[in-house]
């Protein structure tokens, strides 16, 4: 696959930095995405995901949450419009005909909005998940609300819809590193910049989407990395530092994130940051 290069718009003179979007997607799938596996597993266990589940995954990215559901016997459809590079990696994981074996007929990956996943010939979905955590980017709740508005008509009445978010900043060691994004971002352009998670972020999104809350939980999702370089690459792959990179430059962000990680580096060089994530189960009415 040929790397896609995009130019950022720094606030200073000089050569604009370039971001290799394919490399960033690989960093996400190989380093960062696995940090949320405890969240996926806790939700699937609570909702008894199995062979009778028809799951619609919003913002499915490179597909690890879908793969986990498939391993439990679920039929899955993944939808993503934000990163074609991540979705290409999901295809390699979930549609193995790309490397010579037979894919499951009930696995679908769709570029676009949930409306593009509609199939009048198929039964409605029994579970909708939105595992990409909200509550750390200004404006992320609004984007999720739009996806839910398009997704819930595809699910059966009473189907659970799972929303995920960051826990309280005091319970998330990574918050101290994410504050770098706020410090370096353009204060006049708040959209896309990091903000502390709020207690009712998930409930407010569910309410606006017309969903009925039906339980919640917290899951420990520590971020562990082999070294500082892996930690920097993993954290930048989340997109939470994009506004900071656009306002300054890649080298400045790398430097300050590295410095913020030092308190979390252990004697053997590994990096360890305990975090708590929340999930909300709401029901389609």
Secondary structure by P-SEA (a helix, b strand, c coil): ccbbbbbbbbccccbbbbbaaaaaaaaaaccccccaaaaaaaaaaaaccccccbbbbccccccaaaaaaaaacccbbbbbcccaaaaaaaaaacccccccccccccbbbbccccccccccccccccbbbcccccccccaaaaaaaaaaaaccccccccbbbbbbbbcccccccccccccccccccccccccccccccccaaaaaaaaaacccccccbbbbbbbbbccaaaaaaaaaacccaaaaaaaccaaaaaaaaaaaaccccccccbbbbbbbbbbbbbbcc
